[in-house]
Amino acid sequence: MRLPPPAGSGEIEWVERQLTMNPVENPLWSVTLSPDGRYVAYSDRAALHLQLIETGEVRAVEPPPGICFT
């Protein structure tokens, strides 16, 4: 995924960086970047994940019983 530079940097320079490392057995189903470029949200078979790009911190939101994010 190519990420925009931090807000207010005054210069447009795109940086390519790998954000996720899911195994083949648990592929990503959907991915989106927040409008401000600070977060990436993605889903796999286990949960919906929200990642703060700057730190790499990830929060998983597990689906309720009977619901699947795939």
Secondary structure per residue as TSV (DSSP state, phi and psi in degrees):
chain	resnum	aa	ss	phi	psi
A	1	M	-	360.0	138.0
A	2	R	E	-97.5	126.2
A	3	L	E	-104.9	143.8
A	4	P	-	-74.2	161.7
A	5	P	-	-69.7	162.7
A	6	P	-	-58.8	147.4
A	7	A	T	-59.2	141.1
A	8	G	T	81.3	4.6
A	9	S	-	-74.3	-18.6
A	10	G	S	78.7	-10.0
A	11	E	S	-128.7	137.2
A	12	I	-	-97.0	112.4
A	13	E	-	-141.9	120.1
A	14	W	-	-88.5	139.9
A	15	V	E	-121.9	130.5
A	16	E	E	-93.6	131.1
A	17	R	-	-152.5	138.6
A	18	Q	-	-81.0	128.8
A	19	L	-	-106.4	-25.2
A	20	T	-	-129.1	159.9
A	21	M	-	-140.8	60.7
A	22	N	-	-76.9	141.2
A	23	P	-	-70.9	161.3
A	24	V	T	-57.0	-33.6
A	25	E	T	-71.1	-16.0
A	26	N	S	-134.3	69.6
A	27	P	-	-70.9	159.4
A	28	L	-	-73.5	141.8
A	29	W	-	-103.0	-37.5
A	30	S	E	-152.3	151.0
A	31	V	E	-142.7	141.3
A	32	T	E	-147.9	151.8
A	33	L	E	-106.1	138.2
A	34	S	-	-65.7	153.7
A	35	P	T	-56.9	-30.9
A	36	D	T	-87.7	-2.1
A	37	G	S	75.3	11.5
A	38	R	S	-90.9	-23.6
A	39	Y	E	-128.4	151.9
A	40	V	E	-125.2	134.7
A	41	A	E	-115.9	136.6
A	42	Y	E	-149.3	155.6
A	43	S	E	-124.3	150.2
A	44	D	-	-139.1	-168.2
A	45	R	S	-65.8	-23.7
A	46	A	S	-89.0	-39.3
A	47	A	-	-169.1	176.5
A	48	L	E	-98.5	131.3
A	49	H	E	-117.6	139.9
A	50	L	E	-121.8	121.8
A	51	Q	E	-119.2	128.5
A	52	L	E	-80.7	112.8
A	53	I	T	-62.7	-40.1
A	54	E	T	-58.1	-41.8
A	55	T	T	-105.0	-19.1
A	56	G	-	85.0	-1.3
A	57	E	-	-62.4	132.7
A	58	V	E	-122.3	134.9
A	59	R	E	-115.1	130.6
A	60	A	E	-102.0	137.1
A	61	V	E	-113.4	105.1
A	62	E	-	-77.3	142.8
A	63	P	-	-72.3	152.2
A	64	P	-	-66.5	161.0
A	65	P	T	-53.1	134.1
A	66	G	T	87.2	-5.8
A	67	I	-	-109.3	138.5
A	68	C	-	-126.5	134.6
A	69	F	-	-80.7	-4.1
A	70	T	-	-82.3	360.0
